[in-house]
Amino acid sequence: MIKLKKLLKESSPGFTKRKFGDPLPTFNDVMGKHQQIEEFLDEGLSREYRLREKSGTGVPKKYKQEVHKTLDKIWKKFKRSGHGHVETASEEMFPHPTYYAIKYQVAHNGKKGKFRDWWFLKITKKGDVEIHPKGSRSMGVVGNLKNPNKVLKALQQASEEHIQFDD
């Protein structure tokens, strides 16, 4: 049987900034705060694929949110154009000058059929995007987040060419 002492700890949600004499948080207080945080994080993000976040990247959440808002538009256009779609994504860490990187598992249609590959999108602080298919050479900087159509065209080109991997 679980004792009440183990369930209620000072580190439990709602207790973190509580001072002596303050009322105890209610379930509605904790859920309200949780929903506000979820809405902030999910604002404008696509639910077409699952993103596994990595802690300790040093990238502010607001910046991530802006990046994902732009990238989601790019991937939606990629899907609508018939080139393929993203299945999963995860945040990755790379050395300088890469500020933020995301690894996408992309199911795409090439000239020789359908393929599933891992593509890294490396983003600098200035918003320059580099596409690096896993196991292959980088395509270099293909565009900037301020001009997403250039990035989209590069992704479509990579999908059509289907870069061969050395195994």
C-alpha positions in Angstrom: 0.0 0.0 0.0 1.3 3.5 -0.9 1.5 5.9 2.0 0.3 9.5 1.6 3.8 10.7 2.6 5.3 9.2 -0.6 2.6 10.7 -2.8 2.8 14.3 -1.5 6.3 15.7 -1.7 7.4 19.2 -1.8 8.7 18.7 -5.4 5.2 17.6 -6.6 3.5 19.9 -9.2 2.0 22.9 -7.5 4.3 22.7 -4.5 7.5 24.1 -6.0 6.9 27.8 -5.0 4.6 27.2 -2.0 5.5 29.1 1.2 4.4 28.3 4.7 0.8 29.2 5.2 -0.2 29.3 1.5 -3.2 27.1 0.6 -2.5 23.7 -0.9 -2.8 23.5 -4.7 -5.9 21.9 -6.1 -6.2 19.4 -8.9 -7.7 22.2 -11.1 -4.8 24.5 -10.4 -2.2 21.9 -11.4 -4.1 20.9 -14.5 -4.7 24.5 -15.6 -1.0 25.2 -15.4 -0.2 22.0 -17.3 -2.6 22.8 -20.1 -1.2 26.4 -20.4 2.3 24.9 -20.8 1.1 22.3 -23.4 -0.8 25.0 -25.4 2.4 27.2 -25.4 4.6 24.3 -26.7 2.1 23.0 -29.2 1.1 26.4 -30.6 1.4 26.1 -34.4 3.1 22.7 -34.4 2.1 20.0 -36.7 0.8 16.7 -35.5 1.6 14.9 -38.7 4.7 13.3 -37.2 6.0 12.7 -33.7 9.0 14.8 -32.5 11.2 13.4 -29.8 12.7 16.3 -28.0 16.1 16.2 -26.4 16.9 18.1 -23.2 20.1 20.1 -22.8 20.3 21.3 -26.3 20.7 24.9 -25.1 18.2 26.1 -27.7 15.4 28.3 -26.3 11.9 26.8 -26.6 10.6 30.0 -28.3 13.3 29.6 -31.0 12.4 25.9 -31.4 8.8 26.8 -31.8 9.5 29.3 -34.6 11.7 26.8 -36.4 9.1 24.0 -36.2 6.4 26.3 -37.4 8.4 27.1 -40.6 9.6 23.5 -41.0 6.0 22.1 -40.6 4.9 24.3 -43.5 7.8 23.0 -45.6 7.0 19.4 -44.8 3.3 19.9 -45.5 4.1 21.3 -48.9 6.5 18.4 -49.5 3.8 15.9 -48.7 1.2 17.7 -50.9 3.6 17.8 -53.8 3.6 14.0 -53.7 7.3 13.6 -52.8 6.7 11.8 -49.5 6.1 12.5 -45.9 7.9 12.6 -42.5 7.3 9.6 -40.2 9.3 10.6 -37.1 11.7 13.3 -36.0 14.1 13.8 -33.2 16.3 16.6 -32.0 20.0 16.0 -32.4 23.2 17.8 -31.2 26.0 18.7 -33.6 29.2 20.8 -33.1 29.5 24.5 -33.9 28.3 26.2 -36.3 25.1 24.1 -36.1 22.8 25.7 -33.6 19.8 23.3 -33.8 19.5 20.0 -35.7 16.6 17.7 -36.3 16.8 14.1 -37.7 13.8 13.2 -39.9 12.8 9.8 -41.0 11.3 10.5 -44.4 9.4 8.1 -46.6 9.8 9.5 -50.1 9.1 8.7 -53.7 12.2 8.7 -55.9 12.7 7.9 -59.6 13.4 4.3 -58.8 10.6 3.8 -56.3 9.7 4.4 -52.7 12.4 4.8 -50.1 12.8 5.5 -46.4 15.8 7.5 -45.3 17.1 9.6 -42.4 17.7 13.3 -43.3 19.4 15.7 -40.9 18.4 19.3 -41.1 21.1 21.4 -39.5 20.2 25.0 -38.7 22.6 27.9 -37.8 21.8 30.8 -35.6 21.2 32.9 -38.7 18.6 30.4 -39.9 20.6 28.8 -42.7 19.5 25.2 -43.4 21.9 22.5 -44.4 20.5 19.1 -45.5 22.6 16.1 -44.7 21.3 12.7 -45.7 22.5 10.0 -43.3 25.4 8.0 -44.7 26.0 10.5 -47.5 27.7 13.8 -48.1 26.0 17.0 -47.1 24.1 19.0 -49.7 25.5 22.1 -48.1 23.5 25.2 -47.1 20.4 25.0 -49.3 18.5 28.0 -48.0 17.3 30.0 -45.1 14.2 29.7 -42.9 13.2 33.2 -44.0 12.9 31.7 -47.5 11.4 28.3 -47.0 10.7 27.7 -50.7 14.4 27.2 -51.4 14.6 24.6 -48.6 11.5 22.8 -50.1 13.0 22.7 -53.6 16.2 21.2 -52.2 14.2 18.5 -50.3 12.2 17.7 -53.4 15.5 17.4 -55.4 17.0 15.1 -52.8 13.9 13.0 -52.9 13.9 12.6 -56.6 17.6 11.8 -56.9 17.5 9.3 -54.0 21.0 9.6 -52.7 22.7 6.2 -52.7 24.2 5.0 -49.4 27.5 3.1 -49.0 26.9 0.0 -46.8 
